Amino acid sequence: MRYGFLGPETTFTHQALLQAFEGPTPVADPAEVTMVPFSSVATATTDLLAGDIDALMAPIENSVEGGVSGTLDVLAATDSITIVAEQVVLISFVLAAREPIALEELTTISSHPHAQAQVQGWLRTHVPAARVATSSSTAAAARDLAEAAPEQARGRAAVCSRLAAEHFGLEILADGIEDTAGAQTRFVLVTREGRIPARTGADKTTIVVQLPHNRSGALLEALEMLSANGVNMSRIESRPIGDFLGRYSFSIDLEGHLEDRRVAAALRSLHRMCPVVHYLGSYPRVDGERTEVREDFADETYDEAHEWLERLSGMIAAPRG
Ligand SMILES: O=C(O)C(=O)Cc1ccccc1
């Protein structure tokens, strides 16, 4: 099996993928997996859809910056991708260069846009004159600097993980330069085939919905369908659909599994109401936190209600004919 990730080795996405093979419920046997680096989530997604890779790890949400639009948009655009697992990685950055150098002498600092956003305060204070350049990943910034000709490496530094700096043999000029300590990024592992991992009792379900156009209170109505079935959300984000100004889809994480009657009932209601509901998958929560379900939202209660109605329906007289 071939699993894609934003490369090269030692990116945060690579760390998320390695984490997915550890712990009590590994997503696969690492001995059976070839890890394939990509330079963007978009190219990796094309290869996933074409069948060149079997799965792909991609960042979806950051505790500081919020949703990762590239991933959210890819997920919203296709029905043939399923999320099968999530991972959370603690994010901390170092500033690294080829040789020890005074911060005042730095002219260019390269990194991935997510990393740039998370260290911008530190860079403004400590290296205000340096230009910030974009790399395809934090580890790519470290690797490119390590491999550059000496005259091209002069005055340059990379923002990356300590692991990447050490792996590519760079000098760490400053450690822990993130503006928010303890920031985390959540990643999802997506596959092409529509097989849904079984319910564990500590699960999440991800959907993307488009609401009926120009209907006052449509979002409220949709949320009421979740609330009426005791379904809690752990993320909701709006993303432009792209065809007209003002048209948005909503990317939503729900607490629970498709196998939970309450989640299934909420999805049925959303399907009745919304022109588009993309079901993106149900998968185990990485924190293992089990969902507390009130008695009136328990599977048995839904089943009893269903049986009750079946009994009543059985009493309806056949039409006279
Ligand atoms: O560039 C990386 O290392 C990535 O995996 C993308 C990223 C960058 C910064 C925070 C989280 C993910």
The ligand as a Tripos MOL2 file, in Angstrom:
@<TRIPOS>MOLECULE
LIG
   12    12     1     0     0
SMALL
NO_CHARGES

@<TRIPOS>ATOM
      1 O1          5.3530   22.0570    6.0690 O.co2     1 LIG1
      2 C1          5.0750   21.1090    6.8680 C.2       1 LIG1
      3 O2          5.8790   20.6040    7.6440 O.co2     1 LIG1
      4 C2          3.7000   20.6100    6.8740 C.2       1 LIG1
      5 O3          3.4840   19.4610    7.1200 O.2       1 LIG1
      6 C3          2.6060   21.6260    6.7090 C.3       1 LIG1
      7 C4          2.4440   22.3100    8.0240 C.ar      1 LIG1
      8 C5          3.2030   23.4360    8.2990 C.ar      1 LIG1
      9 C6          3.0640   24.0600    9.5430 C.ar      1 LIG1
     10 C7          2.1880   23.5780   10.4710 C.ar      1 LIG1
     11 C8          1.4530   22.4410   10.1860 C.ar      1 LIG1
     12 C9          1.5680   21.8040    8.9540 C.ar      1 LIG1
@<TRIPOS>BOND
     1     1     2 2
     2     2     3 1
     3     2     4 1
     4     4     5 2
     5     4     6 1
     6     6     7 1
     7     7     8 ar
     8     7    12 ar
     9     8     9 ar
    10     9    10 ar
    11    10    11 ar
    12    11    12 ar
@<TRIPOS>SUBSTRUCTURE
     1 LIG1         1 GROUP 0 **** ****
